[in-house]
Amino acid sequence: MLEAINLSKEYNNFSALNNLNIKVKAGDIYCLLGANGAGKSTTINLFLGFIEATSGSVSINGLDVSKKNMETKKYLSYIPENLMLYPTLSGLENLEYFVGLANKKYTKAEFINFLTEAGLQTNAHLKRVSTYSKGMRQKVGIAIALAKHAKVLLLDEPTSGLDPRASNEFSNLLLTLQKKGVATLMATHDIFRAKQIATHIGIMKEGHLVESFKSEDITLKALEDLYLETIDS
Ligand SMILES: Nc1ncnc2c1ncn2[C@@H]1O[C@H](COP(=O)(O)OP(=O)(O)OP(=O)(O)O)[C@@H](O)[C@H]1O
């Protein structure tokens, strides 16, 4: 579903990402941990085709992002820390607009069902997004992923700034998408959430993926210790 092979990114001889190899399959939730500047966002941005790789390749659903950038967009949804939605439109209108860009057609009732499935309260569907909390905006992002039938979800610190309840709700929504076979790659600083929902965890440092393992193979305490050991070494 999502694959990076020998992927590197340099900025004027500075190595932001060095020879990354990673595979995220359908139903996997892969969490990338690492200190500020470790290369997590660079990785996500390369999958999104926002930036060009210096070397190596990145593919989504078997399609090389550098060659089929537009086509890969059909399969993916992206939720950053601050999801860009139109503030003067309602959640429902934003959903209709962004899903329309993906050429998917639904009735109003179906769009409303996606918002409901994403956990957005009914009384908020028709309100302007400018009145939404961050957690509510993230739910619109999940509704877009549901309606697009996204196969791949790219997340860059999506729970940063969410209160514990909203963060927990968001995690549960990711598990719902996982059950539908979505492959998720998430950059996060939240070790607890990573351990809670990830199938796989990677720890990055200075552009290198220095640790990669299955979440079930490590306890939260051991993960915390390994994380600190890794970034301090
Ligand atoms: N456009 C750019 N030009 C120069 N250097 C860049 C550019 N974008 C990123 N970098 C550098 O690449 C490195 C990796 O940055 P990246 O944003 O991927 O880190 P990150 O792990 O996502 O960090 P954070 O947790 O702070 O979001 C950093 O040293 C950063 O300063």
The ligand as a Gaussian input file, in Angstrom:
#p B3LYP/6-31G(d) Opt

LIG

0 1
 N       12.583000      23.197000       3.212000
 C       13.602000      22.856000       4.019000
 N       14.824000      23.415000       3.858000
 C       15.847000      23.095000       4.656000
 N       15.772000      22.187000       5.663000
 C       14.581000      21.608000       5.877000
 C       13.440000      21.904000       5.073000
 N       12.400000      21.170000       5.535000
 C       12.869000      20.449000       6.568000
 N       14.176000      20.711000       6.784000
 C       15.026000      20.118000       7.817000
 O       14.948000      18.714000       7.725000
 C       15.001000      18.130000       9.024000
 C       13.829000      17.186000       9.195000
 O       12.662000      17.994000       9.350000
 P       11.212000      17.366000       9.588000
 O       10.233000      18.489000       9.496000
 O       11.017000      16.214000       8.692000
 O       11.335000      16.850000      11.086000
 P       10.190000      16.246000      12.035000
 O       10.695000      14.955000      12.563000
 O        8.891000      16.223000      11.344000
 O       10.171000      17.327000      13.194000
 P        8.921000      17.896000      14.090000
 O        8.669000      16.862000      15.133000
 O        9.495000      19.162000      14.669000
 O        7.768000      18.146000      13.187000
 C       15.065000      19.260000      10.037000
 O       16.395000      19.469000      10.416000
 C       14.545000      20.439000       9.236000
 O       15.079000      21.657000       9.688000

